[in-house]
C-alpha cells in the first residue's frame, strides 16, 4: 500500500512534534511525505500536481497541528482547491475507496476534549467537518492518530509517539 502524508505545519522548522514525525516517516518505504508549506510558501497551489499525487497513493494522511480547533489555513485552502467536483466528488469521483486519515498534534491534554473538559467537546466532534469530507469523497475514514499535550512532552515521548505513528501508517 502506498501512503501519502500531507504535512501542513506553517512553521515546521520550529515544531517539536511534527518535525520529528516527518523525519521518522521519511525513513519508511512506500511512504511519500509532502510538505505543503514547504512546497507552496506563497500559497499558490498546483492543483493538477496535487491531484496526481492523490491518484498515485492508496492511503492519504493529513498531518497537522490542531489550530483553533481546525486545520492550518493552507490545508483548508488545499482542500478547497484540490477537491474539485468531478475529481473528488460527484460524477467521476477518483478518490472513492482510498483511505483517509488524520495525524494531529494537539496542545491540550486529552481530558480537556470532553463535555466536562475545558474544550466542552470531544476531538471527534471538532473533526466532524473533516470526517464529513470522507462521506462526500467516498473514501474510507481511519480513526485519527492524536498526540495530546504536544508542546509539553519530552523529546523521548515525541520519539516514542513517532514509532507509534509508524505502526498507524503501516496498519493494513
DRENDO-1510 file (C-alpha; in Angstrom, 1 decimal, always signed):
<recs>
REC; n; res; u; v; w
REC; 1; UNK; +0.0; +0.0; +0.0 .
REC; 2; UNK; +1.4; +3.4; -1.0 .
REC; 3; UNK; +0.8; +6.1; +1.6 .
REC; 4; UNK; +0.8; +9.9; +1.0 .
REC; 5; UNK; +1.3; +12.0; +4.1 .
REC; 6; UNK; +0.5; +15.6; +3.5 .
REC; 7; UNK; +2.2; +17.6; +6.2 .
REC; 8; UNK; +0.6; +21.0; +6.9 .
REC; 9; UNK; +2.6; +22.9; +9.5 .
REC; 10; UNK; +3.2; +26.6; +8.9 .
REC; 11; UNK; +6.4; +26.6; +11.0 .
REC; 12; UNK; +7.8; +23.1; +10.6 .
REC; 13; UNK; +11.4; +24.1; +11.4 .
REC; 14; UNK; +10.3; +25.3; +14.9 .
REC; 15; UNK; +7.9; +22.4; +15.5 .
REC; 16; UNK; +8.8; +19.9; +18.2 .
REC; 17; UNK; +6.4; +17.1; +17.3 .
REC; 18; UNK; +5.6; +17.4; +13.6 .
REC; 19; UNK; +9.3; +17.8; +12.6 .
REC; 20; UNK; +10.3; +14.6; +14.4 .
REC; 21; UNK; +7.3; +12.8; +13.0 .
REC; 22; UNK; +8.2; +13.9; +9.5 .
REC; 23; UNK; +11.8; +12.9; +9.9 .
REC; 24; UNK; +10.8; +9.5; +11.2 .
REC; 25; UNK; +8.2; +8.8; +8.5 .
REC; 26; UNK; +10.7; +9.8; +5.7 .
REC; 27; UNK; +12.6; +6.6; +6.6 .
REC; 28; UNK; +9.7; +4.3; +5.6 .
REC; 29; UNK; +9.2; +2.5; +2.3 .
REC; 30; UNK; +6.1; +3.2; +0.3 .
REC; 31; UNK; +5.5; +6.5; +2.2 .
REC; 32; UNK; +5.6; +9.8; +0.4 .
REC; 33; UNK; +6.0; +12.9; +2.6 .
REC; 34; UNK; +4.5; +16.1; +1.0 .
REC; 35; UNK; +5.2; +19.3; +3.0 .
REC; 36; UNK; +2.5; +21.8; +1.9 .
REC; 37; UNK; +4.1; +24.9; +3.4 .
REC; 38; UNK; +7.5; +23.9; +2.1 .
REC; 39; UNK; +6.1; +23.3; -1.4 .
REC; 40; UNK; +3.8; +26.3; -1.5 .
REC; 41; UNK; +5.3; +29.2; +0.5 .
REC; 42; UNK; +3.3; +31.7; -1.4 .
REC; 43; UNK; +0.1; +29.7; -1.1 .
REC; 44; UNK; -0.3; +29.2; -4.8 .
REC; 45; UNK; -1.3; +25.5; -5.2 .
REC; 46; UNK; -0.6; +23.4; -8.3 .
REC; 47; UNK; -3.9; +21.6; -8.3 .
REC; 48; UNK; -3.1; +19.2; -11.1 .
REC; 49; UNK; +0.1; +18.1; -9.3 .
REC; 50; UNK; -1.8; +17.6; -6.1 .
REC; 51; UNK; -4.5; +15.6; -7.7 .
REC; 52; UNK; -1.8; +13.4; -9.4 .
REC; 53; UNK; -0.2; +12.8; -6.0 .
REC; 54; UNK; -3.5; +11.7; -4.6 .
REC; 55; UNK; -4.2; +9.3; -7.5 .
REC; 56; UNK; -0.8; +7.7; -7.1 .
REC; 57; UNK; -1.5; +6.6; -3.5 .
REC; 58; UNK; -3.9; +4.2; -1.7 .
REC; 59; UNK; -3.9; +5.9; +1.7 .
REC; 60; UNK; -3.9; +9.7; +2.3 .
REC; 61; UNK; -3.0; +11.0; +5.7 .
REC; 62; UNK; -3.0; +14.6; +6.7 .
REC; 63; UNK; -0.5; +15.6; +9.4 .
REC; 64; UNK; -1.0; +18.9; +11.1 .
REC; 65; UNK; -1.1; +20.8; +14.5 .
REC; 66; UNK; -4.6; +21.4; +15.7 .
REC; 67; UNK; -5.0; +25.1; +15.3 .
REC; 68; UNK; -8.0; +26.9; +16.7 .
REC; 69; UNK; -9.9; +23.5; +16.7 .
REC; 70; UNK; -9.2; +23.1; +13.0 .
REC; 71; UNK; -6.5; +22.7; +10.4 .
REC; 72; UNK; -3.9; +25.3; +9.4 .
REC; 73; UNK; -5.1; +27.7; +6.8 .
REC; 74; UNK; -3.1; +26.3; +3.8 .
REC; 75; UNK; -4.6; +22.9; +4.4 .
REC; 76; UNK; -8.1; +24.3; +4.2 .
REC; 77; UNK; -7.1; +26.2; +1.0 .
REC; 78; UNK; -5.7; +23.0; -0.4 .
REC; 79; UNK; -9.0; +21.2; +0.3 .
REC; 80; UNK; -11.0; +24.0; -1.3 .
REC; 81; UNK; -8.9; +23.9; -4.5 .
REC; 82; UNK; -7.9; +20.3; -4.9 .
REC; 83; UNK; -11.2; +18.6; -4.1 .
REC; 84; UNK; -12.9; +19.7; -7.2 .
REC; 85; UNK; -16.3; +18.4; -8.5 .
REC; 86; UNK; -15.6; +15.5; -10.9 .
REC; 87; UNK; -12.3; +14.7; -9.2 .
REC; 88; UNK; -13.0; +14.3; -5.5 .
REC; 89; UNK; -16.8; +14.0; -5.5 .
REC; 90; UNK; -19.8; +13.9; -7.8 .
REC; 91; UNK; -19.6; +12.4; -11.3 .
REC; 92; UNK; -16.2; +10.8; -11.9 .
REC; 93; UNK; -15.1; +10.7; -8.2 .
REC; 94; UNK; -11.5; +9.5; -8.5 .
REC; 95; UNK; -10.8; +9.2; -4.7 .
REC; 96; UNK; -13.6; +6.7; -4.0 .
REC; 97; UNK; -12.3; +3.8; -1.9 .
REC; 98; UNK; -9.0; +5.4; -0.9 .
REC; 99; UNK; -8.2; +5.5; +2.8 .
REC; 100; UNK; -8.2; +8.9; +4.6 .
REC; 101; UNK; -6.7; +9.6; +8.0 .
REC; 102; UNK; -5.7; +12.4; +10.3 .
REC; 103; UNK; -2.4; +12.7; +12.2 .
REC; 104; UNK; -2.8; +15.5; +14.7 .
REC; 105; UNK; -0.7; +17.2; +17.4 .
REC; 106; UNK; -2.9; +18.9; +19.9 .
REC; 107; UNK; -1.7; +21.3; +22.6 .
REC; 108; UNK; -4.2; +20.4; +25.3 .
REC; 109; UNK; -4.4; +17.3; +27.4 .
REC; 110; UNK; -6.9; +14.6; +26.2 .
REC; 111; UNK; -9.2; +15.1; +29.2 .
REC; 112; UNK; -9.9; +18.7; +28.1 .
REC; 113; UNK; -11.6; +17.3; +24.9 .
REC; 114; UNK; -14.8; +16.2; +26.7 .
REC; 115; UNK; -18.1; +17.7; +27.8 .
REC; 116; UNK; -16.6; +18.1; +31.2 .
REC; 117; UNK; -13.2; +19.5; +30.0 .
REC; 118; UNK; -12.2; +23.0; +29.1 .
REC; 119; UNK; -13.0; +22.5; +25.4 .
REC; 120; UNK; -16.5; +21.2; +26.1 .
REC; 121; UNK; -16.4; +18.9; +23.0 .
REC; 122; UNK; -14.6; +15.7; +22.1 .
REC; 123; UNK; -11.8; +15.7; +19.5 .
REC; 124; UNK; -14.1; +13.6; +17.3 .
REC; 125; UNK; -16.7; +16.4; +17.4 .
REC; 126; UNK; -14.2; +19.0; +16.4 .
REC; 127; UNK; -13.1; +16.7; +13.5 .
REC; 128; UNK; -16.7; +16.3; +12.1 .
REC; 129; UNK; -16.1; +18.6; +9.1 .
REC; 130; UNK; -13.1; +16.5; +8.1 .
REC; 131; UNK; -14.8; +13.2; +8.6 .
REC; 132; UNK; -17.8; +14.5; +6.7 .
REC; 133; UNK; -15.4; +15.2; +3.8 .
REC; 134; UNK; -14.8; +11.5; +3.7 .
REC; 135; UNK; -18.5; +10.9; +3.2 .
REC; 136; UNK; -18.6; +13.3; +0.2 .
REC; 137; UNK; -15.5; +11.9; -1.4 .
REC; 138; UNK; -16.4; +8.2; -0.6 .
REC; 139; UNK; -13.1; +7.5; +0.9 .
REC; 140; UNK; -12.7; +5.2; +4.0 .
REC; 141; UNK; -12.2; +7.1; +7.2 .
REC; 142; UNK; -9.5; +5.8; +9.6 .
REC; 143; UNK; -9.6; +6.6; +13.3 .
REC; 144; UNK; -7.4; +9.6; +13.8 .
REC; 145; UNK; -3.9; +9.5; +15.4 .
REC; 146; UNK; -3.8; +12.2; +18.0 .
REC; 147; UNK; -0.9; +13.2; +20.3 .
REC; 148; UNK; -2.2; +15.4; +23.2 .
REC; 149; UNK; -0.2; +17.9; +25.2 .
REC; 150; UNK; +2.2; +18.2; +22.3 .
REC; 151; UNK; +4.1; +21.3; +23.4 .
REC; 152; UNK; +4.5; +19.9; +26.9 .
REC; 153; UNK; +6.0; +16.5; +26.4 .
REC; 154; UNK; +9.7; +15.4; +26.3 .
REC; 155; UNK; +11.7; +14.6; +23.2 .
REC; 156; UNK; +11.7; +10.9; +24.3 .
REC; 157; UNK; +7.9; +10.9; +24.4 .
REC; 158; UNK; +7.8; +12.5; +21.0 .
REC; 159; UNK; +10.1; +9.9; +19.5 .
REC; 160; UNK; +8.0; +7.2; +21.1 .
REC; 161; UNK; +4.9; +8.7; +19.5 .
REC; 162; UNK; +6.8; +8.7; +16.2 .
REC; 163; UNK; +7.2; +4.9; +16.5 .
REC; 164; UNK; +3.5; +4.5; +17.3 .
REC; 165; UNK; +2.8; +6.7; +14.3 .
REC; 166; UNK; +4.8; +4.4; +12.0 .
REC; 167; UNK; +2.6; +1.5; +13.2 .
REC; 168; UNK; -0.5; +3.6; +12.5 .
REC; 169; UNK; +0.8; +4.4; +9.0 .
REC; 170; UNK; +1.7; +0.8; +8.2 .
REC; 171; UNK; -1.5; -0.7; +9.5 .
REC; 172; UNK; -3.3; -2.6; +6.7 .
</recs>
